[in-house]
Amino acid sequence: MIRSNRGRRALAATVTTAASLATLMTAAPSASAGEDRCPSGRLCVFQYRDYQGEMKIITSSQATLGAWDDKISSVVNHSGLYALLWGDPGYGGGETLQADPHNGGVSFEGSILGRLDNRISSIRLATTSWEVSSGIAWMDWSPMQKRPGGLPAAARFGDLDNDAAPDVVERADDGRLWYLDGAPGAAWKDKGALIGGGWNAMTQIVRHGDYDGDGFEDVYARDKAGVLWFYPGNGRGWFKPRLKVGAGWNTMKEIEAVGDLTGDGRRDLVARDTAGVLWMYPGNGRGWFGARKKVGGGWNAMNSLTAPGDMTGDGTSDLVARDGSRGLWLYPGNGRGWFGTRVRLPYAWPSDAPVFSVGDVTGDGKSDLLRPIGLQVFVYPATAAAASAARRPTWAGTPPSASTSSDGRAARAVPAPARATGRPGPRSPSGGRRRGRRPASGRTPWWGR
């Protein structure tokens, strides 16, 4: 495919994020005998069209091509990397050619591709489309305002380094986990710090403030075997050695760290099982949980749960859920372990769009919702949620409504996932160790969830 080398437009009142550039698609040619000259797993460029003449295997990004400058007439990508071929040295120029992983061959001929014939002067390789086009592995994260001081604990979520600005933890497609500092003023291209690789071993990653009482925000991650791990934060954007919370969490369809639901000053977790029952796991202030309690059944009517913190301004943590009709519901926390009367928010939220939050990004002290649309991430301020909650309308529907909300009793029917061992687990992914600082070059984000 040929992609025009255009910058992304910033829209008013948005937090910009990474996506693909404007694209002009061309049909991939059928495989030919010449393509087979390029070994499996490799990216190859050729001196002449149709994969003829001298061949060169490209194994890393090259800002200049030396003897191959303006000498490339066809390319084959049998590798698992994205490749972007530029018209100028140093990854610049007008038109470019992006060869996606295992794309096969492209010969530079015809009215469009012919414009690239013998006009390639640099090549960048990367594991994601965004990184190969921008040269930066992390997304653009620029919150609007710093948060006011003196906020209650429910509103102090999403800040990994305690600087009153919301931060993002982003998992790229290749499993690298990035810390994106929300501090205003710094150029976004300088904000990313690599936490570590191998995080694709995790099926879910959640965070919601300080769970072990040391004042730093922490992260929970569930691996493919169903083990839940606790990653205590170090206050600088990454983590200390992880601890095993317990096994058996694959019985849960979705897990959310939600903050303090019970009013005891300790942050809690909720999980929805495959039968649609929502459970609350009260935090013990040391990183794991006490005996779980049943919030209610019928939660399979919802296809996404999000814990934004305090959206209503009452000092308690809330929960947001999306139903199968794109409706978004706010479940205000009641400080006793479950929720008050739910309220439908004034948004129609597409089923394929993530619902995520890193707390307050507008600087008013109330948690907001975020949604990616096209090339940007849009803010849905908490002011609309607070207004809706104040009106307390009645909405049609049964579970999970107020009538099915918590009975507050400890569960007996299904065994709870095992209690924490308190022992350090294996050190992959990352083992709590930051492995890099700011790689210059070689994303779907996790959005901090």
N, C-alpha and C positions, 0 to 999 in steps of 0.2 A: 504494500500500500504506500502511496505517496501522501505525506502529511505536510501541510504548509507550516512554516516555522513562525507561528504567530504567538504573541503574548496573550495572557488571559486577562479579560476585563474584570475589574473589581466593581461590584454593584454596591449602591448605598445600603447602609444598615445590614451588611452581611459579614460573615466571617468566611473568608475565601478558603477554598480547599483545592486539592489536586484532582485533576481528571485528564482525559485525553484532549489533544489539540483537535482543531477542525480537520476533517479527514476527507480526502478524495480517494475513493476506493478504485482499485483496478483488479480485474479478474486474474487470479493466479494461473500461470500457464501450466499445462499438463507436463508431467515429468518426462524428461528426455534422457537419452543415453549420456549426454554431456553432463547432466546433473550428477550422475553417479560417480563422476570423478571426485566429488567432494565426499570425504569420509563421513560416516554416521557420527552424529554428535558434534559436528564442526560447522563453522561459518567460513565460506570460501568466496573469494573474489577472483574474477577472470579477466584476462587481458582483452579478449574479444567477445562479441555477442555469442549467444547460444552456448556459453560455457566452453569456449575454445581458447587456444593459446595458453600462455603461462597461467598457473593457478597459485594463489597465495592463501594460506589458512590464517585467519584472524582469531587470536585467542584472548585479546584484551583490547581495551579502548586505545585508540591511537589518534592523538590530536593533529599529527602530521603523518603523511604516508610515504615520505621519502621518494624512492624511485617509482612508487606506484601512484604518485600524485597526478591526477587527471589522466589515469591510464586504465580505469575500470569500466568495462562494458557489460558485465553481467555479474550476478551474485547468487549464491545458494546458501540458504540457512537450514541446515540439518540439526542445529544446536537447540538447547532449551532456553536460550537467551534471546532477548530483544536486541536488535541491531538497528542503529540509525546512521545512515550514510549522509554526510553533509557536503555541500558544495564548496565550502571554504575551510581552510585550516582552523583549528581551535573550535570546532563544532559550531560553525556559523554559516551564513549564506542564506539564500532564498529558499528554493525548494529542496526537500529532503526525501529520502526513501526510508521507510521503516519496514524492516523485515521481521515479522513476528516469529516466535519460536516454532521450529519445524515447518516453516512456511514453504520450503522448497526453493525453486529457482525463479529468478526474474531477469529477463534479458532487456537491456535498455534500447528499445526500438519503438517506433510509432510516434504519434504526435505528442504524447504525454511523456512516456518513459524515455523517449529519445532525447529529451532535453537534459537528461542526466548523463548521457553517454560521454565518457572521458571528461567528466566534470566533478568527480568525487575527490575531496581532499582531506577528509577526516572521518573516522568511524567511532561511534560510541557503543559499548555493550553494557547491558544491565539486566537485572532479573525482573523488572516491572516496566510497563509502558510509560508510566509517569517519570520514572527515574531516567529512562533512556532519552526522553525528550527534554527534560529540564536539567539533567545533570545533578539533581538533588533527590535523595532517597526518601525524604519525609515530605509531608504535605504542608501547605501554607496555613499556619495557625496564628491568628491575630485577634485576640479578644478585644472588645470595645473599651472596657473600663476596668480599673482595679476595683476591688470590693471595699465597701466601707468597713471601718473597724468596729469591734464590739459585737459581732454577729453571734447569734446562738449557735450551738454545735451543729444543729440540723442544716444550717446555711453554710458551714465551713467545710464543704466537700468539693473535691476536684482540684485541690491545691497541693501538689506533691512536695513543693519546696517552701511552703509557708511564707510566700511573699504577697499574699492577698490577690493573686491573679490565677485564674483557672488554667490548668495544664491538661494536655492530652497525652494518653499513652496509645500509640498507633502500632497495630500489627500489620506488616506488609504481606503481600501475597506469598513471598518467599520465606515467611516465618520470622523475619527480623522484627524485634520490638523496639520502638523508638519512643523516647521521652521528648515532648515538645513543650518547651517552657512558654508560659503565657505572659511573661513579663513584657509590658509595653516598651516601645522604643527600639528594641533590637530588631535588626532585619530578619525576616522570617527564614531566609536561607542560612542564617547562622544559628537557628534555634534548636535544631535536631541533635540529639545525643543518642547513640546506640546503647540500648540496655543489654541486648544479647540476641543470639539466633536460636532457632529450634522451637519457637513458640507455636508452630503449627501442630505440635504434639498436643496442644490444649484445645478442647472443644468449646470452652467458654472461659472468659476472663472478666472479672467484675471488681469494682472498687467503690468505696463510699466512706472515705475518711479513716480515722485512726481506730483500729480494732484491738490493739494491745496496750494502749495507755501510755505510749512513749511520746505522743504529740505529733507523730508523722503518719501520713496517709499510707495505707497498705493495699495489697492486691490479693485476691483469691483466684485460683485457676484450677479448672478440672481437666484432667488428662483423659486420653481415649480409653483407658482402663477403668475409669470411674473414680479415680482417686482425686480428692480435693486437697489442694496445696495452699498454704498461707505464705505469702511473700511480704515480710515486714519492711516497710519503707525506711529509708535512711535520712529523709529530709532533704535530699539533693537530687531526687528524680529517679533513682533506681532503688535496688533492694538489698537487704541483708540475706544471709542464707535462708532458704525456705524451710518450712516445717510441714509435716504431714498432718492434715486435719483428720482424714479418715477415708476409707474405701466405701463403695456402694452408691456413690452419687450418680451413677448412670441410671438409677431408677427415677431420676428427676429430669423432666423435659426442659426445664429452664431454672436457672439460679440467678438471684439478684441480691447483691449487698445493698441494704436499704437504709442504713443509719439506725438511730435509736427509735424503735417503735414502742418500747415498753415504758419509757420514761425513767429508767434507772441509770441513765448516763452512759450506758454501754451500747455499742452499735450491734445491730442484729442482721440476720439474713433471712430471706424468704426463698422458697423453692416450690415449684409446681410439679407434681408427679404426673406420670403418664395417664392416670385416671382422672386428672383434672382437679385434684385436691391441692390447695395452697397451704403450705406449712410455714410456720415462723420458728426460726432457730434463734433463741435469745443469746446474745453474746455474753461471754464471761469476763470480758476485759483483758483477756490474755491471748486472744487470737482464735479461739475455737468456741464451742457453744454448749449450752445446757440442753435439758430435755425439750424437744420440739413441741409445739402446740399447733393445733389445727385452726387455720383461719376460716376455711370453708371449701365447699365443693363447687363444681361447675365452671372452673376456670379454664377448661379447654375451649370455652367459647371465645377466649382471647388468644391471639396468636403472637403477642409480644408484650413483655413486661419491661418497664423502665423505672428506675428509682432516681428521681430528680433531686431529692432533698426536700426542702421546705418551699413549696410553690405558693402557699396561701398566706404566709407571713405570720402563722400562729406559733412558730417555734417547734413544730413537730414534723417528722419526716413523712412524706407522702409517697404514693405509688401511682403510676400511670400505666394503663393497659389499652391495647388496641384490639377491637373486635374484628370479626370477619367481614363487616360492612364498612370498613375504613373509619369507623368511629373511634375517637380517642376519649378515654374516661379517666378522670381524676378520682383517686380514692384517698381522701384526706386522712392522715394518721390521727388516732385519738389518744395517743400516749399510753395506751393500755395493752398494746400488742396486736391490734387489728385496726379496722378502719371505720370511719363514719359513712354517711350517705354519699354514694358516688355521684359525680357530676360529669355530664358530658361536655367536653371542651369544644370550642367553636372551630374545629379543624377537621377536614376530611384528609386522612393520612393514608397515602397509597400503601398497599400491602407489601410492595417490594422496596419501600423506602425505610431505612433504619429509623427508629425512634431512640434518640440518645440524649444524654445530658452530662455535663461536667459542672453542674451547679450554676451559680450566678455568673453570667458573662456580660451583663449590661451595667453592672455596678450599682444596682438598686437594693442589693442584699437578699433578693428572692431568686430561687432557682429557675432557670429557663430550660426550654426544650430546643433541640437543634435537629435540623433535617437537611440532608444534602439534596440539592436540586441543580442538575446540570453541572456547572463548573464551580458552584459556590455552596457553602453551608449557610442556611438561613436560620435566624434566631426567632423563636416563638416566645416572646417575653412572658414572664410569670404574671404580669398585670392582668392579662386576659383570663388566666386560670383563677386568679384571686377574685375577679369580678364574677366569674361563673359560679365559684363556690359560695360567694355571698348571696347569690340569687337562689341557690339550692333548688333548681327545677326538678320535677319528677319525670323520669324517662321510662318508656316501656321496656319490658324485658325482665327476665328472671335472673338466673345466676350469670356472673357473680355479682349480685346486687347486695344492698344493705341487709336484706333478709337472710342472706346466706353467709354474712360475715361472721367473724370469729365466735366460736363457743368458748375460747380461752382455756380449753382443757388439754392436758397432755395427751398425745396420741397413743393408742394402744394397738391399732389394727396392723400397722406396717412397721417393721423394725426401722429405727432411725439409723442413718449412716454413723459409722463408728466415731467414737470420741478421739480427740487429738492425742497423738502420742508424745508430742513435744520434741520429737527427735528430728534433727536435720535430715531432709531427704536427699536424693541424688541431685547433683548440681546441674542437670540439664532439664529444661532450658535455662540457661544463664547461671543457675546456682546462686542467684543473688549478686552476681559479679558483673560489673559494667565492662564491656569488652572493647569499646571504641569511643571515639569522641565525635568527630565530625567528618566522616568519609566524604571526599570530594565527589565520588561517583560510585556507582554500584559497589505496588502499594495497594489491595483493598484495605481500608483502615478498619481497625477495631472500634474506633471512635470513643475510646476510653471506657468501653464496657467490657 
